[in-house]
């Protein structure tokens, strides 16, 4: 008998598993930010070094933007609200939109976001940086979050709610994940949005975020550039990470039966419609079957097929081709008549339905 051995198939995401995964990853990221606090003097040195590089190449757009935001409350207050809220609202909204409306693109997009966030955490650890708003006032920056704190829920310490400033790492400025996550949202809205409005939002939102983080003196321009580079590195690592995860899933499914039962049928992205920029159509692993036949079988072995064609099974021949001799009849047996003469006992086709007489 043929034996079909199934390998792992790509599966649709389950909402509860995705929610648990994202909560765990974000919790680890937040804890890592707190543990990555470096020496304050080192962070200040890094911030001043970035500022000197920007001035040397005339990239210090933070100064004019910060003066505009501090002198014009109609601009500064909405900018503070945008900095304190959109980062935590738009990113989950795009994830949910992909999960519900573009499920075939969701897994690659989620992996891209997670990898880039982990790369950003490495940057916070290796390069603690003092943001412009925490530099000495002689450098010409004003903390707009502190200036307009009476209008919002945040205090004088970053965008954290009042009384919770100690729960955030204010020197995690390089790279800017505000810009990185906004760029992630923009790319996905542009690639997978089906209306002109969605594509316009995909362009406006990252650009607006860059202006906001500099005008509020929370990041340097080079912080924003580093945020974009981190997202680019995460995009390059997404495809290898997905392949490694698929191999690990296959090994687990081979060892533990219940793991294979968690898989769902794949939703395949169309040609050239991957979720990660520069990525062509992502190959989805289909069910691989190996057919093992007995040595007596003459049918060829088939492997690597998602479906196995089987010939219809014929009912067994109990007489094995044997017939009674002329004149012998069993009770209830039908007679055989010659198709041309109609005489019984000849080898013609069976046409008479009446039972033969018993001897």
One Martini backbone bead per residue (centre of mass of N, CA, C, O) as a GRO file, in nm:
protein
  359
    1UNK     BB    1   0.097   0.035   0.021
    2UNK     BB    2   0.076   0.356   0.011
    3UNK     BB    3   0.292   0.610   0.157
    4UNK     BB    4   0.227   0.928   0.303
    5UNK     BB    5   0.460   1.199   0.350
    6UNK     BB    6   0.439   1.491   0.531
    7UNK     BB    7   0.516   1.811   0.522
    8UNK     BB    8   0.540   2.128   0.578
    9UNK     BB    9   0.303   2.389   0.573
   10UNK     BB   10   0.204   2.679   0.508
   11UNK     BB   11   0.054   2.921   0.730
   12UNK     BB   12  -0.183   3.074   0.872
   13UNK     BB   13  -0.244   3.305   1.090
   14UNK     BB   14  -0.298   3.331   1.432
   15UNK     BB   15  -0.414   3.564   1.638
   16UNK     BB   16  -0.319   3.456   1.920
   17UNK     BB   17  -0.025   3.399   1.837
   18UNK     BB   18   0.046   3.684   1.741
   19UNK     BB   19  -0.017   3.836   2.000
   20UNK     BB   20   0.182   3.685   2.180
   21UNK     BB   21   0.437   3.747   2.018
   22UNK     BB   22   0.423   4.061   2.030
   23UNK     BB   23   0.422   4.090   2.336
   24UNK     BB   24   0.692   3.952   2.389
   25UNK     BB   25   0.872   4.127   2.207
   26UNK     BB   26   0.799   4.404   2.330
   27UNK     BB   27   0.881   4.335   2.619
   28UNK     BB   28   1.179   4.276   2.550
   29UNK     BB   29   1.237   4.554   2.429
   30UNK     BB   30   1.171   4.729   2.677
   31UNK     BB   31   1.370   4.589   2.867
   32UNK     BB   32   1.622   4.645   2.692
   33UNK     BB   33   1.614   4.953   2.710
   34UNK     BB   34   1.659   4.966   3.018
   35UNK     BB   35   1.930   4.788   3.020
   36UNK     BB   36   2.080   4.997   2.799
   37UNK     BB   37   2.191   5.191   2.993
   38UNK     BB   38   2.414   5.436   2.995
   39UNK     BB   39   2.630   5.665   3.023
   40UNK     BB   40   2.577   5.996   3.027
   41UNK     BB   41   2.846   6.106   2.919
   42UNK     BB   42   2.851   5.923   2.670
   43UNK     BB   43   2.584   6.021   2.545
   44UNK     BB   44   2.672   6.317   2.514
   45UNK     BB   45   2.912   6.268   2.330
   46UNK     BB   46   2.750   6.143   2.100
   47UNK     BB   47   2.565   6.385   2.047
   48UNK     BB   48   2.790   6.593   1.980
   49UNK     BB   49   2.912   6.437   1.745
   50UNK     BB   50   2.664   6.446   1.565
   51UNK     BB   51   2.639   6.755   1.556
   52UNK     BB   52   2.914   6.809   1.421
   53UNK     BB   53   2.861   6.653   1.161
   54UNK     BB   54   2.615   6.814   1.068
   55UNK     BB   55   2.756   7.092   1.055
   56UNK     BB   56   2.974   7.011   0.845
   57UNK     BB   57   2.715   6.923   0.633
   58UNK     BB   58   2.449   7.086   0.672
   59UNK     BB   59   2.220   6.892   0.866
   60UNK     BB   60   2.099   7.094   1.097
   61UNK     BB   61   1.754   7.099   1.104
   62UNK     BB   62   1.673   7.118   1.410
   63UNK     BB   63   1.695   7.416   1.477
   64UNK     BB   64   1.467   7.551   1.302
   65UNK     BB   65   1.241   7.358   1.392
   66UNK     BB   66   1.254   7.415   1.698
   67UNK     BB   67   1.192   7.716   1.679
   68UNK     BB   68   0.914   7.683   1.549
   69UNK     BB   69   0.778   7.506   1.774
   70UNK     BB   70   0.831   7.708   2.019
   71UNK     BB   71   0.692   7.972   1.873
   72UNK     BB   72   0.446   7.763   1.771
   73UNK     BB   73   0.185   7.611   1.915
   74UNK     BB   74   0.019   7.516   1.658
   75UNK     BB   75   0.267   7.314   1.605
   76UNK     BB   76   0.390   7.194   1.868
   77UNK     BB   77   0.147   7.046   1.995
   78UNK     BB   78   0.074   6.845   1.766
   79UNK     BB   79   0.359   6.725   1.758
   80UNK     BB   80   0.352   6.602   2.042
   81UNK     BB   81   0.111   6.418   1.994
   82UNK     BB   82   0.239   6.261   1.761
   83UNK     BB   83   0.486   6.152   1.918
   84UNK     BB   84   0.311   6.014   2.163
   85UNK     BB   85   0.105   5.827   1.958
   86UNK     BB   86   0.150   5.719   1.659
   87UNK     BB   87   0.360   5.498   1.720
   88UNK     BB   88   0.116   5.327   1.888
   89UNK     BB   89  -0.112   5.324   1.643
   90UNK     BB   90  -0.023   5.279   1.345
   91UNK     BB   91   0.135   5.016   1.359
   92UNK     BB   92  -0.097   4.827   1.461
   93UNK     BB   93  -0.295   4.902   1.234
   94UNK     BB   94  -0.127   4.781   1.001
   95UNK     BB   95  -0.114   4.496   1.108
   96UNK     BB   96  -0.420   4.444   1.110
   97UNK     BB   97  -0.469   4.503   0.813
   98UNK     BB   98  -0.291   4.276   0.707
   99UNK     BB   99  -0.427   4.038   0.853
  100UNK     BB  100  -0.715   4.089   0.716
  101UNK     BB  101  -0.641   4.188   0.399
  102UNK     BB  102  -0.311   4.068   0.388
  103UNK     BB  103  -0.216   3.766   0.478
  104UNK     BB  104   0.019   3.695   0.271
  105UNK     BB  105   0.198   3.956   0.392
  106UNK     BB  106   0.228   3.943   0.704
  107UNK     BB  107   0.472   3.766   0.787
  108UNK     BB  108   0.696   3.936   0.652
  109UNK     BB  109   0.626   4.207   0.790
  110UNK     BB  110   0.658   4.116   1.083
  111UNK     BB  111   0.952   4.022   1.060
  112UNK     BB  112   1.070   4.290   0.974
  113UNK     BB  113   0.994   4.448   1.230
  114UNK     BB  114   1.137   4.269   1.441
  115UNK     BB  115   1.427   4.281   1.334
  116UNK     BB  116   1.458   4.591   1.340
  117UNK     BB  117   1.410   4.623   1.643
  118UNK     BB  118   1.653   4.453   1.733
  119UNK     BB  119   1.863   4.633   1.595
  120UNK     BB  120   1.794   4.885   1.758
  121UNK     BB  121   1.875   4.765   2.033
  122UNK     BB  122   2.172   4.742   1.963
  123UNK     BB  123   2.214   5.046   1.926
  124UNK     BB  124   2.141   5.134   2.216
  125UNK     BB  125   2.375   4.970   2.347
  126UNK     BB  126   2.630   5.078   2.174
  127UNK     BB  127   2.474   5.390   2.132
  128UNK     BB  128   2.436   5.605   2.346
  129UNK     BB  129   2.208   5.896   2.319
  130UNK     BB  130   2.172   6.230   2.334
  131UNK     BB  131   1.933   6.429   2.295
  132UNK     BB  132   1.881   6.755   2.224
  133UNK     BB  133   1.688   6.824   2.478
  134UNK     BB  134   1.938   6.728   2.690
  135UNK     BB  135   2.104   6.945   2.635
  136UNK     BB  136   2.247   7.216   2.669
  137UNK     BB  137   2.117   7.532   2.620
  138UNK     BB  138   2.371   7.636   2.450
  139UNK     BB  139   2.277   7.459   2.186
  140UNK     BB  140   1.960   7.554   2.115
  141UNK     BB  141   1.751   7.370   2.279
  142UNK     BB  142   1.401   7.269   2.313
  143UNK     BB  143   1.164   7.114   2.514
  144UNK     BB  144   0.846   7.063   2.403
  145UNK     BB  145   0.731   6.855   2.602
  146UNK     BB  146   0.778   7.045   2.847
  147UNK     BB  147   0.642   7.307   2.745
  148UNK     BB  148   0.354   7.127   2.665
  149UNK     BB  149   0.258   6.935   2.909
  150UNK     BB  150  -0.027   7.067   2.989
  151UNK     BB  151  -0.173   6.941   2.716
  152UNK     BB  152  -0.089   6.658   2.821
  153UNK     BB  153   0.020   6.331   2.951
  154UNK     BB  154   0.295   6.427   2.964
  155UNK     BB  155   0.603   6.502   3.071
  156UNK     BB  156   0.947   6.585   3.102
  157UNK     BB  157   0.984   6.269   3.015
  158UNK     BB  158   0.925   6.253   2.737
  159UNK     BB  159   0.630   6.045   2.641
  160UNK     BB  160   0.563   5.974   2.910
  161UNK     BB  161   0.374   5.950   3.154
  162UNK     BB  162   0.309   6.073   3.434
  163UNK     BB  163   0.542   5.909   3.654
  164UNK     BB  164   0.695   5.722   3.400
  165UNK     BB  165   0.991   5.815   3.323
  166UNK     BB  166   1.159   5.571   3.458
  167UNK     BB  167   1.043   5.358   3.219
  168UNK     BB  168   1.257   5.506   3.037
  169UNK     BB  169   1.495   5.558   2.769
  170UNK     BB  170   1.639   5.868   2.686
  171UNK     BB  171   1.914   5.731   2.528
  172UNK     BB  172   1.729   5.603   2.283
  173UNK     BB  173   1.819   5.756   1.972
  174UNK     BB  174   2.019   5.532   1.837
  175UNK     BB  175   1.799   5.481   1.654
  176UNK     BB  176   1.500   5.586   1.497
  177UNK     BB  177   1.194   5.419   1.545
  178UNK     BB  178   0.995   5.623   1.459
  179UNK     BB  179   1.102   5.624   1.167
  180UNK     BB  180   1.115   5.322   1.108
  181UNK     BB  181   0.812   5.255   1.150
  182UNK     BB  182   0.705   5.465   0.950
  183UNK     BB  183   0.843   5.338   0.704
  184UNK     BB  184   0.702   5.069   0.720
  185UNK     BB  185   0.417   5.179   0.683
  186UNK     BB  186   0.464   5.325   0.412
  187UNK     BB  187   0.544   5.083   0.238
  188UNK     BB  188   0.282   4.916   0.280
  189UNK     BB  189   0.081   5.128   0.181
  190UNK     BB  190   0.201   5.153  -0.102
  191UNK     BB  191   0.199   4.843  -0.192
  192UNK     BB  192  -0.116   4.760  -0.064
  193UNK     BB  193  -0.266   4.993  -0.149
  194UNK     BB  194  -0.582   5.071  -0.348
  195UNK     BB  195  -0.554   5.377  -0.291
  196UNK     BB  196  -0.450   5.697  -0.311
  197UNK     BB  197  -0.464   5.760  -0.008
  198UNK     BB  198  -0.275   5.536   0.092
  199UNK     BB  199  -0.025   5.636  -0.068
  200UNK     BB  200  -0.007   5.914   0.055
  201UNK     BB  201   0.032   5.815   0.346
  202UNK     BB  202   0.297   5.656   0.280
  203UNK     BB  203   0.452   5.935   0.243
  204UNK     BB  204   0.371   6.134   0.474
  205UNK     BB  205   0.428   5.989   0.743
  206UNK     BB  206   0.742   5.971   0.739
  207UNK     BB  207   0.797   6.273   0.691
  208UNK     BB  208   0.649   6.377   0.942
  209UNK     BB  209   0.822   6.224   1.149
  210UNK     BB  210   1.092   6.360   1.089
  211UNK     BB  211   0.998   6.647   1.167
  212UNK     BB  212   0.901   6.588   1.456
  213UNK     BB  213   1.165   6.472   1.589
  214UNK     BB  214   1.324   6.738   1.536
  215UNK     BB  215   1.132   6.969   1.642
  216UNK     BB  216   1.123   6.826   1.944
  217UNK     BB  217   1.423   6.724   2.014
  218UNK     BB  218   1.454   6.388   1.997
  219UNK     BB  219   1.623   6.413   1.720
  220UNK     BB  220   1.837   6.359   1.480
  221UNK     BB  221   1.896   6.326   1.155
  222UNK     BB  222   2.083   6.070   1.186
  223UNK     BB  223   1.872   5.904   1.333
  224UNK     BB  224   1.682   5.881   1.092
  225UNK     BB  225   1.880   5.743   0.903
  226UNK     BB  226   1.927   5.496   1.087
  227UNK     BB  227   1.636   5.397   1.079
  228UNK     BB  228   1.640   5.330   0.775
  229UNK     BB  229   1.880   5.128   0.784
  230UNK     BB  230   1.751   4.924   0.972
  231UNK     BB  231   1.514   4.853   0.783
  232UNK     BB  232   1.692   4.751   0.554
  233UNK     BB  233   1.827   4.521   0.711
  234UNK     BB  234   1.563   4.376   0.785
  235UNK     BB  235   1.479   4.316   0.491
  236UNK     BB  236   1.730   4.133   0.422
  237UNK     BB  237   1.662   3.921   0.671
  238UNK     BB  238   1.380   3.799   0.619
  239UNK     BB  239   1.411   3.558   0.426
  240UNK     BB  240   1.615   3.389   0.597
  241UNK     BB  241   1.433   3.377   0.849
  242UNK     BB  242   1.197   3.223   0.717
  243UNK     BB  243   1.356   2.973   0.634
  244UNK     BB  244   1.448   2.896   0.919
  245UNK     BB  245   1.162   2.869   1.038
  246UNK     BB  246   1.066   2.644   0.846
  247UNK     BB  247   1.275   2.433   0.925
  248UNK     BB  248   1.202   2.424   1.225
  249UNK     BB  249   0.906   2.342   1.182
  250UNK     BB  250   0.960   2.077   1.035
  251UNK     BB  251   1.113   1.937   1.263
  252UNK     BB  252   0.885   1.962   1.472
  253UNK     BB  253   0.667   1.808   1.305
  254UNK     BB  254   0.828   1.537   1.296
  255UNK     BB  255   0.835   1.504   1.617
  256UNK     BB  256   0.554   1.666   1.653
  257UNK     BB  257   0.227   1.628   1.579
  258UNK     BB  258   0.087   1.895   1.687
  259UNK     BB  259   0.241   2.097   1.507
  260UNK     BB  260   0.113   2.018   1.232
  261UNK     BB  261  -0.186   2.099   1.329
  262UNK     BB  262  -0.127   2.424   1.323
  263UNK     BB  263  -0.151   2.430   1.034
  264UNK     BB  264  -0.223   2.614   0.740
  265UNK     BB  265  -0.326   2.725   0.465
  266UNK     BB  266  -0.204   2.892   0.206
  267UNK     BB  267  -0.122   3.230   0.101
  268UNK     BB  268  -0.045   3.348  -0.210
  269UNK     BB  269   0.144   3.561  -0.357
  270UNK     BB  270   0.186   3.749  -0.603
  271UNK     BB  271   0.359   3.862  -0.847
  272UNK     BB  272   0.561   4.099  -0.707
  273UNK     BB  273   0.404   4.090  -0.387
  274UNK     BB  274   0.573   4.154  -0.159
  275UNK     BB  275   0.638   4.295   0.171
  276UNK     BB  276   0.934   4.340   0.086
  277UNK     BB  277   1.164   4.528  -0.026
  278UNK     BB  278   1.307   4.352  -0.304
  279UNK     BB  279   1.097   4.126  -0.295
  280UNK     BB  280   0.989   3.867  -0.424
  281UNK     BB  281   0.819   3.613  -0.451
  282UNK     BB  282   0.719   3.419  -0.199
  283UNK     BB  283   0.791   3.113  -0.108
  284UNK     BB  284   0.568   2.843  -0.064
  285UNK     BB  285   0.526   2.573   0.117
  286UNK     BB  286   0.439   2.269   0.024
  287UNK     BB  287   0.322   1.968   0.005
  288UNK     BB  288   0.518   1.688   0.071
  289UNK     BB  289   0.539   1.378  -0.110
  290UNK     BB  290   0.598   1.028  -0.036
  291UNK     BB  291   0.604   0.737  -0.232
  292UNK     BB  292   0.562   0.402  -0.116
  293UNK     BB  293   0.631   0.101  -0.267
  294UNK     BB  294   0.612  -0.203  -0.344
  295UNK     BB  295   0.801  -0.432  -0.510
  296UNK     BB  296   0.550  -0.549  -0.684
  297UNK     BB  297   0.524  -0.276  -0.792
  298UNK     BB  298   0.515  -0.092  -1.111
  299UNK     BB  299   0.501   0.177  -0.996
  300UNK     BB  300   0.626   0.470  -0.969
  301UNK     BB  301   0.808   0.684  -0.792
  302UNK     BB  302   0.698   0.964  -0.598
  303UNK     BB  303   0.818   1.309  -0.561
  304UNK     BB  304   0.726   1.639  -0.482
  305UNK     BB  305   0.417   1.617  -0.450
  306UNK     BB  306   0.093   1.749  -0.371
  307UNK     BB  307  -0.025   1.514  -0.558
  308UNK     BB  308  -0.171   1.184  -0.602
  309UNK     BB  309  -0.225   0.970  -0.854
  310UNK     BB  310  -0.502   0.743  -0.873
  311UNK     BB  311  -0.622   0.449  -0.950
  312UNK     BB  312  -0.888   0.274  -0.983
  313UNK     BB  313  -1.051   0.035  -0.797
  314UNK     BB  314  -1.106  -0.293  -0.850
  315UNK     BB  315  -1.290  -0.550  -0.827
  316UNK     BB  316  -1.281  -0.855  -0.735
  317UNK     BB  317  -1.204  -1.178  -0.881
  318UNK     BB  318  -1.335  -1.475  -0.767
  319UNK     BB  319  -1.288  -1.672  -1.031
  320UNK     BB  320  -1.022  -1.611  -1.186
  321UNK     BB  321  -1.152  -1.689  -1.493
  322UNK     BB  322  -1.344  -1.912  -1.429
  323UNK     BB  323  -1.545  -2.177  -1.582
  324UNK     BB  324  -1.795  -2.365  -1.670
  325UNK     BB  325  -1.904  -2.626  -1.814
  326UNK     BB  326  -2.094  -2.787  -2.015
  327UNK     BB  327  -2.396  -2.838  -1.820
  328UNK     BB  328  -2.305  -2.666  -1.585
  329UNK     BB  329  -2.489  -2.574  -1.281
  330UNK     BB  330  -2.598  -2.328  -1.073
  331UNK     BB  331  -2.783  -2.202  -0.852
  332UNK     BB  332  -2.882  -1.896  -1.008
  333UNK     BB  333  -2.744  -1.913  -1.271
  334UNK     BB  334  -2.656  -1.769  -1.554
  335UNK     BB  335  -2.688  -1.781  -1.878
  336UNK     BB  336  -2.515  -1.854  -2.187
  337UNK     BB  337  -2.535  -1.699  -2.501
  338UNK     BB  338  -2.539  -1.673  -2.825
  339UNK     BB  339  -2.540  -1.386  -3.013
  340UNK     BB  340  -2.645  -1.539  -3.286
  341UNK     BB  341  -2.816  -1.819  -3.190
  342UNK     BB  342  -2.900  -1.854  -2.868
  343UNK     BB  343  -2.733  -2.083  -2.756
  344UNK     BB  344  -2.639  -2.262  -2.510
  345UNK     BB  345  -2.286  -2.278  -2.394
  346UNK     BB  346  -2.157  -2.058  -2.525
  347UNK     BB  347  -1.915  -1.781  -2.565
  348UNK     BB  348  -2.103  -1.559  -2.536
  349UNK     BB  349  -2.296  -1.325  -2.433
  350UNK     BB  350  -2.485  -1.217  -2.168
  351UNK     BB  351  -2.868  -1.216  -2.200
  352UNK     BB  352  -2.987  -1.402  -1.985
  353UNK     BB  353  -3.176  -1.367  -1.674
  354UNK     BB  354  -3.243  -1.653  -1.641
  355UNK     BB  355  -3.230  -1.921  -1.462
  356UNK     BB  356  -3.104  -2.218  -1.442
  357UNK     BB  357  -3.137  -2.546  -1.441
  358UNK     BB  358  -3.133  -2.793  -1.236
  359UNK     BB  359  -2.994  -3.122  -1.194
   0.00000   0.00000   0.00000
